[in-house]
Amino acid sequence: MNCIAIQSINFIDEQITVLFDQNWFQEDIAELSQLLLNKVPENHLKEITLGADREDIRFQWRQAQFILNFDFYSQSCWFSVQDEISRSEIQPLFNHLTQN
């Protein structure tokens, strides 16, 4: 990975979107996901789903279930809730991601 950094993190339509300062490749997703998940204390990785151009990382935080999504072709990265019960924790997750 060529020192890709987070450019911005935004909360839009009950999803957290992440923009990086340069284009990334599917091979970079493991490091990019670690960069983001290191900002979330005490998260528990549950599952990684690999696709041809997409990768989804399901994790638990504060009893809530989230998915960190990467789509290589659109250069998209976003966090979404897995279920309605977890919706109340998306704003606190955004707050942790944007600290510092």
PAMI-88859 format. One record per residue (C-alpha): x, y, z; residue in three letters. Coordinates in steps of 0.5 Angstrom, whole numbers, plus 500, padded with zeros to 3 digits. Layout:
XYZALA ...
//
This chain:
500500500MET 503507498ASN 501511505CYS 494512503ILE 491516508ALA 483518510ILE 481524507GLN 474525510SER 469521514ILE 462524513ASN 455522516PHE 450522510ILE 443518510ASP 445514516GLU 451511513GLN 458513515ILE 462514508THR 470515508VAL 474518503LEU 481516502PHE 487521499ASP 488517493GLN 486511489ASN 486504492TRP 486497490PHE 483491493GLN 489489495GLU 489495500ASP 483493503ILE 486489509ALA 490495511GLU 485500510LEU 480497514SER 485496520GLN 486503519LEU 479505520LEU 477499525LEU 483502530ASN 479508531LYS 473504534VAL 475501541PRO 473494543GLU 470492536ASN 470485535HIS 471482528LEU 465477526LYS 466476518GLU 469478512ILE 466477505THR 470477499LEU 467479492GLY 470480485ALA 470487487ASP 467488493ARG 469486501GLU 465487507ASP 467486514ILE 462485519ARG 464487526PHE 460488533GLN 461494537TRP 457496543ARG 452490542GLN 451493535ALA 452490529GLN 456494523PHE 458492516ILE 465496513LEU 464496506ASN 469497500PHE 467497493ASP 474497489PHE 471499482TYR 467505485SER 472507490GLN 467507495SER 468505503CYS 462506508TRP 460503514PHE 452501515SER 448498520VAL 446490520GLN 440491523ASP 435496526GLU 437495533ILE 444497531SER 441504528ARG 442508535SER 449506535GLU 451509528ILE 452516531GLN 457514537PRO 461510532LEU 461516527PHE 464520533ASN 469515535HIS 471515527LEU 472522527THR 476524534GLN 483527533ASN 
//
